[in-house]
Amino acid sequence: MKLQLNENFLRIKPSYLFSDVAKRVRAYAEAHPDKKILRLGIGDVTLPLAPTVIRAMHRATDEMADAATFRGYAPEYGYDFLREAVARHYASFGVGVAADDIFISDGAKSDLGNFVDLFADVPVLVPDPVYPVYVDSNLMAGRTVEYVEGNEQNGFLPSPAGLSETPRLIYLCSPNNPTGAVYSKEGLAEWVDFALKTGSLILYDSAYEAFIADGSPRSIYAVEGAEKCAVEFCSLSKTAGFTGTRCGWTVVPASLGDGALSPKKMWERRQATKFNGVPYVVQRAAEAALSDEGMAECMANIAYYKNNAALIADLLQKKGIPFTGGTASPYLWLKCPGGLGSWEFFDKLLCEAQVVGTPGAGFGLAGEGYFRLTAFGSHETTREAVDRLDKLL
């Protein structure tokens, strides 16, 4: 082939972080078929979909079998019934979002990677450690990525203090993946004020908002002025266990700008061209998840995972290992004991306890020496993993 390829792909690692983890685990399993491996690494759910969600999917499937109720192509921006359900969800925790500003998608990861289609070669600011998609999607597009460090001193919640006033795309995630840290309203307000002052745009990932129960903001729009400087991405992957069902949304406020090149109008045009919409059956399932009955069932599942997190947190406290997360997040971000590197600690847990986590180094330079454990396993798996770690650490 003589066509020139996008050489920016050489700027990213040849394989995705979780592919590297899976490769090492697979090799160990093949070499030790007698060992039972407990997986507390990837952030995938284990509980089934809520009963209310399943009933809605069955009803919608039956509709698809009847010519009178059959649906073909879904609207590019989502069915009105789901956009309105999402708006009511925001209203349930005191945040006003217009249904017309909500765009239904197949998950936050896709939109976080695709939203940068709207921008020219602009600078990008991401926290470090960070969810790899934020970085890789911009490196693929040839952009310059700047980092602001999260560390033990700032509670893994970096602020804009000391940054130049260059306009940027700014990625924030709260509760954070991988650290589990959660911004206060005051902490988010610093970023909103900075974005308004500099003409920057915040790309806010709120995929784990349903885990918040301490009054911290569940949306960037809880902060005054955010509707003028922020786009929000959310998903039902963790809230309702839709990791395999795939449904989320992006909020692009009309107040971000006017004219043909306003972000909302551009996103509408981009989605109409490059996205065929989320299946009707899935959107009905999502609507059910956001109903009062469905949300109560989903929150019971989240409580199950938070109980797992408490088990891991109790162990880390017992061992005197510093960590963040585990209360308003399914993730626990711990400092590797004994000064071990992230991958060294990964190998130690895998080889000596057959427990799988995620090396912090995979989330950025500031993640070296740290490690992520997830609470998404079953109670039985989590308890057994905690028992093994108790003996090892």
C-alpha positions in Angstrom: 0.0 0.0 0.0 1.4 3.4 -1.0 -1.1 5.6 1.0 0.3 7.6 3.8 -0.9 6.4 7.2 -1.6 8.6 10.2 1.8 8.5 11.9 0.4 10.0 15.1 -0.5 6.4 16.0 3.2 5.9 16.6 2.8 8.3 19.6 0.6 5.9 21.5 1.5 2.6 23.0 1.1 -0.4 20.7 -1.6 -2.0 22.9 -4.2 -0.7 25.4 -3.4 -0.9 29.1 -6.0 -3.6 29.9 -4.8 -5.7 26.9 -1.4 -5.8 28.5 -2.9 -6.8 31.8 -4.9 -9.6 30.1 -1.9 -10.8 28.2 0.1 -11.3 31.4 -2.8 -12.9 33.2 -3.4 -15.3 30.3 0.3 -16.3 30.2 0.3 -17.0 34.0 -2.9 -19.0 33.8 -1.6 -21.2 31.0 1.6 -21.9 33.0 -0.3 -22.6 36.2 -3.7 -24.2 35.2 -4.2 -25.4 38.8 -4.2 -21.9 40.2 -7.5 -20.0 40.8 -7.1 -16.4 39.7 -9.2 -13.7 41.3 -9.7 -10.6 39.2 -9.9 -7.2 40.8 -8.5 -5.4 37.8 -10.8 -4.3 35.0 -13.7 -2.1 35.9 -16.4 -4.5 34.6 -19.6 -5.2 36.5 -20.6 -8.7 37.6 -24.2 -8.4 38.8 -27.0 -8.9 36.3 -29.2 -6.1 34.9 -32.0 -5.0 37.3 -35.4 -6.7 37.0 -37.1 -3.5 35.9 -34.6 -3.1 33.1 -35.0 -6.7 31.9 -38.8 -6.3 31.8 -38.5 -3.2 29.7 -36.2 -4.9 27.3 -38.6 -7.8 26.9 -41.5 -5.4 26.2 -39.4 -3.5 23.7 -38.4 -6.7 22.0 -42.0 -7.7 21.7 -42.7 -4.4 20.1 -40.1 -5.1 17.5 -42.0 -8.2 16.5 -45.1 -6.3 15.6 -45.4 -4.2 12.5 -47.6 -1.7 14.3 -44.9 -0.9 17.0 -41.7 -1.8 15.1 -38.9 0.8 15.1 -36.2 1.2 12.5 -33.4 3.7 12.6 -33.3 5.5 15.9 -33.0 9.3 16.0 -29.4 10.3 15.8 -29.7 12.2 19.1 -31.8 9.7 21.0 -35.5 9.1 21.5 -37.3 11.9 23.3 -38.5 9.6 26.0 -34.9 8.8 27.0 -33.6 12.4 26.7 -36.4 13.5 29.0 -35.7 10.6 31.4 -32.0 11.7 31.6 -33.1 15.3 32.3 -35.4 14.1 35.1 -32.4 12.1 36.5 -30.4 15.3 36.7 -33.3 17.1 38.3 -33.5 14.3 41.0 -30.2 15.7 42.5 -30.9 19.3 41.9 -29.3 20.0 38.5 -31.2 21.5 35.6 -30.3 20.2 32.1 -32.4 20.7 29.0 -33.5 17.5 27.3 -32.7 19.1 24.0 -29.0 19.5 25.1 -28.8 15.7 25.8 -27.3 13.4 23.2 -27.8 9.6 23.7 -24.8 7.5 22.8 -23.4 4.0 23.2 -21.3 5.0 26.2 -19.0 7.7 27.5 -15.8 6.2 26.2 -17.0 6.6 22.6 -18.1 10.2 23.0 -15.0 11.2 25.0 -12.9 9.9 22.1 -15.1 11.4 19.4 -15.9 14.8 20.8 -12.4 16.1 19.9 -13.5 15.8 16.2 -15.0 19.3 16.8 -11.7 21.0 17.4 -8.6 22.1 15.5 -5.1 21.6 16.7 -5.7 23.0 20.2 -3.7 22.2 23.4 -5.1 19.6 25.7 -4.8 19.4 29.5 -5.3 16.2 31.4 -4.8 15.1 35.0 -2.1 12.5 35.6 -2.8 9.7 36.5 -5.6 9.5 33.9 -8.0 7.3 32.0 -6.0 6.4 28.9 -8.7 7.3 26.4 -8.3 11.0 27.1 -4.7 11.0 26.1 -4.7 8.5 23.3 -7.6 10.0 21.4 -5.8 13.4 21.3 -2.3 11.9 20.5 -4.0 10.1 17.6 -5.2 13.4 16.3 -1.7 15.0 16.6 -2.5 17.3 19.5 -0.1 18.5 22.2 -1.1 17.0 25.6 -0.1 18.8 28.8 -0.4 17.2 32.2 -1.4 18.5 35.7 -0.2 16.1 38.4 -2.5 14.5 40.9 -0.6 13.2 44.0 -0.9 12.4 47.7 -0.3 16.1 48.6 -3.4 17.3 46.6 -5.4 14.2 47.3 -5.2 13.3 43.6 -7.4 16.3 42.8 -5.2 18.8 41.0 -6.2 22.4 40.7 -5.5 25.0 38.0 -3.3 27.0 40.3 -0.1 28.0 38.5 -1.3 27.1 35.0 -0.8 29.6 32.2 -3.9 31.2 30.8 -3.7 29.5 27.4 -7.2 28.3 26.2 -7.3 24.5 26.4 -9.5 21.5 26.3 -9.5 20.4 29.9 -10.4 16.8 30.9 -11.8 16.2 34.4 -13.3 13.0 35.9 -15.1 12.9 39.3 -15.3 10.4 40.9 -12.0 9.8 39.3 -10.8 6.8 37.3 -8.3 5.5 38.4 -7.9 7.2 41.8 -11.4 7.2 43.1 -10.9 10.8 44.3 -14.0 13.1 44.3 -14.0 16.9 43.7 -15.8 19.1 46.2 -18.0 21.9 44.8 -15.3 24.4 45.7 -12.7 22.3 43.8 -14.8 22.1 40.7 -15.6 25.8 40.9 -11.8 26.6 40.7 -11.8 24.8 37.3 -15.0 26.4 36.1 -13.6 29.9 37.0 -10.4 29.1 35.2 -12.2 27.9 32.1 -14.4 30.9 32.0 -11.4 33.2 32.5 -9.2 31.6 29.8 -11.9 30.6 27.3 -11.2 26.9 27.8 -13.7 24.1 27.6 -14.0 21.4 30.3 -14.8 17.8 29.1 -16.2 16.4 32.3 -16.5 12.6 32.7 -19.2 11.8 35.3 -19.5 8.1 34.6 -19.3 7.2 38.3 -21.7 9.9 39.7 -24.1 7.4 41.1 -21.5 6.2 43.6 -21.5 9.7 45.3 -23.5 9.8 48.5 -21.7 12.5 50.6 -23.2 15.6 49.0 -20.3 16.2 46.5 -21.4 17.3 43.1 -22.7 14.6 40.8 -22.5 16.9 37.8 -20.3 19.8 36.7 -23.5 21.7 36.2 -24.0 21.9 39.9 -21.4 24.7 39.7 -22.6 28.1 38.6 -21.3 29.1 35.2 -20.4 25.6 34.1 -23.1 25.6 31.4 -20.9 28.2 29.6 -17.7 26.2 29.7 -18.3 22.5 30.1 -19.6 19.4 28.2 -20.5 16.5 30.4 -20.2 12.8 29.5 -22.1 10.1 31.5 -22.9 6.4 31.1 -25.1 3.7 32.5 -22.2 1.2 32.4 -21.5 1.4 36.1 -24.8 3.0 37.3 -27.0 0.3 35.8 -24.5 -2.4 34.8 -24.7 -1.6 31.0 -21.1 -2.4 30.3 -22.3 -5.0 27.7 -25.7 -3.3 26.9 -24.1 0.1 26.0 -25.9 3.3 26.6 -24.8 6.7 27.8 -25.2 10.4 27.0 -23.4 13.6 26.4 -24.7 17.0 27.5 -23.7 19.9 25.1 -25.4 23.1 26.4 -26.7 25.5 23.8 -25.2 28.3 26.0 -21.7 27.2 25.0 -21.9 29.4 21.9 -23.9 30.6 18.9 -23.5 30.4 15.2 -22.8 27.5 12.8 -19.7 26.5 14.7 -21.3 26.3 18.1 -20.3 23.0 19.9 -23.9 21.9 20.1 -24.7 22.4 16.4 -21.4 20.9 15.4 -22.0 17.8 17.6 -25.5 17.5 16.1 -24.0 17.5 12.6 -21.1 15.1 13.6 -23.5 12.6 15.2 -25.9 12.7 12.2 -23.0 11.9 9.9 -21.0 9.4 11.9 -23.4 7.7 14.4 -26.5 5.6 13.7 -28.0 5.9 17.2 -28.6 3.5 20.1 -31.0 0.6 19.5 -34.6 1.1 20.5 -34.6 -1.9 22.9 -31.5 -0.5 24.7 -33.0 3.0 25.0 -36.2 1.5 26.6 -34.0 -0.4 29.0 -32.1 2.8 29.8 -35.4 4.7 30.4 -36.4 1.9 32.8 -33.1 2.1 34.6 -33.7 5.8 35.2 -37.2 5.3 36.5 -37.8 5.4 40.3 -38.2 1.7 40.5 -35.2 1.0 38.2 -32.9 3.4 40.0 -33.8 1.9 43.4 -32.7 -1.5 42.0 -29.6 -0.1 40.4 -28.6 1.6 43.7 -29.0 -1.7 45.5 -26.4 -3.1 43.1 -24.1 -0.1 43.7 -24.5 -0.7 47.4 -23.3 -4.3 46.8 -20.1 -3.0 45.1 -19.6 -0.4 47.8 -19.7 -3.1 50.4 -16.9 -4.9 48.4 -14.9 -1.6 48.4 -15.3 -1.4 52.2 -13.8 -4.8 52.6 -10.7 -3.8 50.6 -10.5 -0.5 52.4 -10.6 -2.2 55.8 -7.7 -4.4 54.8 -5.6 -1.4 53.5 -6.3 0.5 56.7 -5.3 -2.5 58.7 -2.0 -2.8 56.8 -1.3 0.9 57.0 -1.2 1.2 53.2 -2.2 4.7 52.0 -5.1 4.8 49.5 -7.8 7.0 48.1 -11.3 6.0 46.8 -13.5 3.2 47.9 -16.2 5.4 49.4 -17.8 7.3 46.5 -16.1 5.2 43.9 -15.7 1.5 43.0 -11.9 2.0 42.7 -9.3 2.0 45.4 -6.0 3.6 44.5 -3.2 2.4 46.8 0.5 3.1 47.2 2.5 0.0 46.4 4.0 -1.3 49.7 7.8 -1.7 50.1 8.6 0.9 47.4 7.7 -1.5 44.6 7.0 -0.3 41.1 3.5 -0.7 39.7 4.3 -3.6 37.5 6.5 -5.2 40.1 3.5 -5.1 42.5 1.3 -6.5 39.8 3.6 -9.5 39.3 3.8 -10.0 43.1 0.1 -10.2 43.6 -0.4 -12.4 40.5 2.4 -14.8 41.2 2.1 -15.0 45.0 -1.6 -14.5 45.7 -3.2 -15.0 42.2 -5.0 -11.7 42.6 -5.2 -9.3 39.6 -5.2 -5.5 39.8 -4.2 -2.7 37.5 -0.7 -1.1 37.6 -0.9 2.6 38.3 1.9 3.2 35.8 -0.6 2.4 33.0 -2.5 5.6 33.9 0.5 7.9 33.5 3.8 8.9 34.9 2.3 10.1 38.2 0.7 6.6 38.6 4.1 4.9 39.0 4.3 3.3 42.4 0.5 3.1 42.7 -2.0 0.4 42.0 -5.8 0.2 41.3 -8.1 -2.4 42.7 -11.8 -2.6 41.7 -14.8 -3.5 43.8 -16.8 -4.9 40.9 -16.2 -8.6 41.8 -18.7 -10.8 43.6 -18.7 -10.7 47.4 -17.2 -14.2 47.4 -14.4 -13.3 45.1 -13.7 -10.1 47.0 -13.6 -11.8 50.4 -11.3 -14.5 49.1 -9.0 -11.9 47.5 -8.9 -9.9 50.7 -8.0 -13.0 52.7 -5.1 -13.8 50.3 -3.9 -10.2 50.4 -4.1 -10.2 54.2 -1.7 -13.1 54.3 0.6 -11.6 51.6 1.0 -7.9 52.5 
